[in-house]
Amino acid sequence: DTGVSQNPRHKITKRGQNVTFRCDPISEHNRLYWYRQTLGQGPEFLTYFQNEAQLEKSRLLSDRFSAERPKGSFSTLEIQRTEQGDSAMYLCASSFGEQFFGPGTRLTVL
Amino acid sequence: AQKVTQAQTEISVVEKEDVTLDCVYETRDTTYYLFWYKQPPSGELVFLIRRNSFDEQNEISGRYSWNFQKSTSSFNFTITASQVVDSAVYFCALSGSYQLTFGKGTKLSVIP
């Protein structure tokens, strides 16, 4: 399969724990994006990479959130000290033109 | 700031009916792109179309058609002869450079 992949697909954690998600983009795409989607809403932009450089971060991305894209390939999104408000679907997209989305990681914080 | 409004929260149609999903946008950019994505119950966002702000020509792809009117800042999406498989949430989105700004989506239910 040559689409965007994300792991894990589901994550349940207790409040205060750290979680890390992984995104593998389409191989020839140099741009990678993270979005967050809550129930009944459209996806909201979190951050953007061009190759390994993180070029933009949304104000939604608090200090507890960090994203990396070492070597400009896969990316990780880490949330430290999770809160119940972090429960959402975390979507990754990659592009060379239009953005193609992965299946998402659904996070539930208990 | 960019904004996308999808005023229709939910629409139900009977199979084979035509349906139009509305999208109105706001932007100060002179060059921008408009998109439609489909999110079926499985959850994955599926890219449908991208249009740039300089191309107001309407587009048809099978049962799907898009009407872009810059004068009214609208980019509406019509499904002709709807089918049950069209049931999904449809998102309109706007981009000035890289990040996408999405509307809240319209949930379309096609009843057999």
Contacts between the chains, C-beta under 8 A, distances in Angstrom:
chain1	res1	chain2	res2	distance
A	31	B	98	6.7
A	33	B	98	7.4
A	33	B	99	6.9
A	33	B	100	7.8
A	35	B	100	7.6
A	40	B	104	7.1
A	40	B	105	7.9
A	41	B	104	5.8
A	41	B	105	7.6
A	42	B	4	7.7
A	42	B	91	5.2
A	42	B	93	7.4
A	42	B	102	3.1
A	42	B	103	5.5
A	42	B	104	5.3
A	42	B	105	5.4
A	43	B	45	7.3
A	43	B	91	7.6
A	43	B	100	7.3
A	43	B	102	5.2
A	44	B	102	7.4
A	45	B	99	4.1
A	45	B	100	6.6
A	45	B	101	7.3
A	48	B	98	5.4
A	48	B	99	6.1
A	55	B	98	7.7
A	56	B	98	7.1
A	56	B	99	6.7
A	58	B	99	7.8
A	89	B	43	6.9
A	91	B	45	6.9
A	93	B	45	7.8
A	93	B	100	8.0
A	97	B	50	7.4
A	98	B	35	6.8
A	98	B	47	5.6
A	98	B	50	4.7
A	99	B	47	7.2
A	99	B	100	6.3
A	100	B	47	6.0
A	101	B	37	7.6
A	101	B	44	6.4
A	101	B	45	4.0
A	101	B	46	7.9
A	101	B	47	7.6
A	102	B	44	7.4
A	103	B	42	7.7
A	103	B	43	6.4
A	103	B	44	4.7
A	104	B	43	5.8
A	104	B	44	7.1
A	106	B	43	7.9
